Amino acid sequence: MQKIIRLLFKILSILVVDLIVAIINSKVILIDKFLPREGVVLAGMFLVLLLFYFLLAYIEKAANAVLKLTVSLGKVVPWKTSAVLLILLLLHFIVFLLYYRMWFGKLPSWLPL
């Protein structure tokens, strides 16, 4: 079960990093009024490299922290694994909604909001 939790956390982390990069890319393009296009491309590349370098370096550490939290919760809560899986699946759903909003400019019509 720990392998599944670790995998779900890594997938979630990669998706969140990609989402942040996409948002940064959409904002970096707007600075072409102030910089030449070559400068905009270099600035975007630099920001993406910084983001991936720092965030991906901590994914493994964060996954280990989540697993350690799961083990410590197990001493208090008997259904710790189910709770962590439920939380991770909820976070995956939220990331899905964020991607949907970014790509289509609105939330899904089936969402009761």
N, C-alpha and C positions, 0 to 999 in steps of 0.2 A: 504494500500500500504506500510505503514511503517513496518508492520509485514513481508511482503515479502522481503523488503530490508534488514531487520535485519536477516532473515533466510538465504538469499543469502550470506550475509557477514559472518555469522557464518560458513556456509558450506565452503566458500572459505578459511576462517581462519584455519579450521580443516584440509582441504586438504593440505594447505601450510605447516602446522606443520608436517603432516605425510610425506610430500615430503622431508622436511628438515631432519626428523628423518631417513628416508631411505638413504639419502645421507650420513649422519653421520655414520650410521651403515656400509655402504660400505667402508668408510674410516677407521673406528675403527678397522675393521677386518685386515687391512694392518699393524697394529702395533704389530701383534703377533710375529714379528721378534725381538722385543725389550722387550716384556713382556710375562710372561707365559699366557696361554689361559684363566686361571681363572681371571687374571688381566685384560685381554682384555674384558672379559664379564662384569666384575664389572665396568670398565671404560665406556663401552657402556651403561650399565644400568644407571649409574650416569648421563651421558650426556643427555640421553633421559628424565630422571626424571627432571633435571634442565630445559630442554627445555619446557616440558609440563607444569611444575609448573609456570614458568614465562610467557610463551606466552598465555596459556589458561586463566591465571588470568586476562589478559588484553583484551581478546576478547570482553567481554561485554562492557568494557570502550571504546574500539575502535568502536564497533557497535553504541554506543550512540553518539560518536563523528561524525561518518558518518551521522547519522540521524540529528544531530544538523547542520552539514554543509549543508545537503539537505534543511532544513528549512531556513537557512540563504540565500542559493542560490535562494530560492523561491521568495525572495524579489527583486531579480535582474533578474532572468531568469524564464520566465513563464513555461518552460518545464522541471523543475528541476527533477521531479521524473523519467521522461523518460531518462534524461541524466545520473542520478545515476544508473538506471537499466542497461543502455547500458554499462557504465563503468564496473559495476560488472560482466556483462555477458562477456565482453572482457577479464577481469581478469580471469574468469573461463576458458575461451578458452585457455589463455596462460598457466594456470596450467595444463590443459589437454595436451597441447603440451609438457610441461616439464615432465609429467608422461610418455607420449609416448616415449620421448627421453630416459628417464631413463630405462624404461623396455625393449625397443627394440634397443637402441643404435643409433637411427636415427630418423629423423622427418618423418611424414607420406608422402607417395609418392604423394598424392593429393595436398600437400601444395606447392604453386608456389615459393619456395625459392631454 
